[in-house]
Amino acid sequence: MMHFRKPIEGIERPQMEADVVIVGGGPAGLACALRLSQLIDAYNDQLEAANSSAPPLTKENIYVLEKAREVGQHCLSGAILDPRSMRELLPDFESEAPIDGKVVKESVYYLSRANGFKFPIVPPPLRDHGNYVISINRFVKWLGAKVEEAGITIFPGFAGSDLLFAADGVTGVRTEDKGVDKFGHPKANFEPGSEIHAKITILAEGARGSCTKQLIERFHLEDPDHSQSYGIGIKELWEIPSGRLLPGEVIYTLGYPLTTREYGGAWIYGLSNSNASTLISLGHVTGLEYEDPRIDPHHAFQSLKLHPFIRRLLDGGKMIRYGAKSLPYGGWLTMPQLAGNGWMILGDSASFLNSQRLKGIHLAIKSGMLAAETAFESLVAGDFSRNALEAYKDRVDGSWIREEMYPVRNFHQAFEHGLFEGLIRAALQQVLRGGNLGPDFKNHAGYTKLRRLDSLGQSSRGREPMLGPAKGDGKLTFDKLTDVYYSGVRHEDDQPIHLVIRDLDICNNRCVKEYGNPCQNFCPAAVYEMLDAPDATAGKQLHINFANCVHCKTCDIMDPYQIITWVPPEGGDGPNYDGM
Amino acid sequence: MIPMADQIIVVAEQREAKLNRTSFETVAAAQAIGKETGWPVEIVLPGYQMGSLPQDLAALSVDKVYSLEARALELYTSDAYVDALKLFLAQKQPKLVLFPHTYQVRDFAPRLALALERTLISDTIGYKWENGKLLFTRQMFQGKFAADVGFAGEPPWMATVQIGTYRADQVEKRAAGNAPIESVSAAEHVPGRIIPHEIFQETKQAVDLSQASVIVAIGRGIKEQKNIAVAEDLAKVLGGEVAASRPICDAGWMPLERQIGSSGQTVAPKLYIALGISGAIQHIVGMKGSRTIVAINKDAEAPIFEIADYGVVGNLFDVVPALTEEIKKAKA
């Protein structure tokens, strides 16, 4: 019998008052906190200089919740940073932030089954000169320290589990219950989650945030014609013999192992040299809108490493870290409503990612700064209504975010019918400055494109290197369980399952026949397993290894029946993306 | 100014008139370090009215045993232990203080290091003595890397030794006679923040697998809960404990405290018998230090065979009962 996580009922919870609570300590949330602190400091200095009798603003009641044990430990990205927003937030940040180096060389390849073809020129959106190669984990840790130095409290190890709602808005957030056993009963170390009543609740949870999802569903914030599109990025850090890739060298690949029907591609970044080896970031994104439910994005990534072009790079090297995370790349048109009574949404949670440039960190940071400016004005005016907070959307529209995102608003959608058509459409958009020969494209949720097993036909259409979980050779390629080990993931075993499934009957009786339980394939952490069960109708039964979960949210996004809801497990649990 | 004596002091552990076996492991570690560095080894045993326990330690090849006594040390509290050991160590100023990495030590040693403003390297799995510099080896990234760590500050330096790194039977005993025992009265600690209550065991089956010398572990190959009896019979004739890999505990067939691996216990028994365990890396890291590993699995390609000293490719339901019978016969 499986027990799923839900807030314990009928208990008294600690209550806390807050001015601003930011859910999620990633680039967006931390930039928001830091900018807010700067504005408050400047305001208070001004009051003092003017000998004003107006009360100063306090930073004491501004909190950042972060579900990871330590800030940055759940952050995963390539990563390349466009420094534009950071220079606005902290001019001269380059002198102290952890940066691996400047991008020195870039190339794009199309991979056929056995060969790599270099694009004669690097398409302008993929040009990275002037950008930095960073570890998002180390960068965010550094940014977190800045926020704490500024006097804002971060609560690492506390997740925002549920929003507190009023009829027409948000009044705060509840943190998750700690010390609950696998049956949902309090243990000796039980600690009830706190209810934080905030004037402004800011959601910066990353892609497919769990509180953000509650908010979007409750107030219908997503335009049904423009559902969010997601991809899953799977990454490994490798140490390879030096001389093969320069620190600061950037390679993007399209093609193999994906066929022209799947969206995605790979990145390879040279990070640093030490002794006789080079540290590299290698990763692969698979669009979560493929049609074949047997596709396993982790398998696709493993097959990529066997391609001669990549294998040459990795041979004799060593994999040292693993991670996976979803990313939103629907772009401008899939942005939900950004603000309402008592709330704002930032960063990946609100689609601030440029899918044409494959970059979102700088946009996340900028969105955080603009939200901070809005929150500051609200605090001064004492107005936290939708009216006041919608100024955030106006700020976004008036900023370079719109200049960057609006012209590429149709980019991802152009690939709906495959790679080649997409490339032609994308080129056309480049000429037409983002428009199409017609209205903007619509965007449907990726899971709706999954096809039933019986409609797939006999041929696998060249998808063999992606179907079903990979076996791994233990050297170049790995099975999921081994990779998961290198994510450093840890969860308290004795707690309810945090992958909440609404109806297990669908898994065990319907999905097993209709889609073949694709959760086993799309989950990059071997969380979902169909185990033999002689008593079950279909002879198999779903088993959930929740402790393997790397918090990527892919199951919540891609499950064809939309019956899986990812909720935060006990705070502090999850992957450990040191150096990722 | 107290003259610096270059000695190693091992903080031994006892409870209810019984020495924790890991104390001997730590003495073995200290003896090894002492041999290379030339530093004499001494032991301190905190407690109250400990009977013959100090004598048991004095039979080991060490220079001195301190029996550090105070009523407040009768039942363990971190505050009383920190108070007593802080004064004792500040007075002795040893070069190195070694602890077994037990639950109790995990609780008080960091506080003690903080109180003394000294460095503590925890959960070490070895040491290096290089050009007059003492380094300890620690596992990082759940055992993926081993890092050599040195002490930055002044002595006394402190380190805890991972259970199973040294074997209790490696400890050298004195050829004859006993080491001198010095009774030291610790200042009476005024109880404040922590009041110990009666010691209880959470469940009857509560078990400290790190103390078992034989472990029979089961994995998914056991198929059904009722089949666990097969493993229990084998464990019984060997005088060992039954343990499991994650899926078994996950299914609730065995209590979580019997789970071996990265999310459970780390063990290093003399004999580890893996029944129907495939050997995912998550399990291996919890038992790879075992002295002899026997694997029984029907899948010849199971990774467990890569680290097994003896492997049987076969159906465990055929092999294990036969093995149990043979052992019974041999013992009879």
Interface residues (C-beta under 8 A of the other chain):
Chain A: K182 I320 G474 L481 T482 V484 Y485 Y486 G488 R490 H491 D493 D494 N545 A547 D578
Chain B: F141 Q142 K144 R246 P247 C249 D250 G252 L256 Q259 S262 S263 G264 A280 I281 Q282 P303
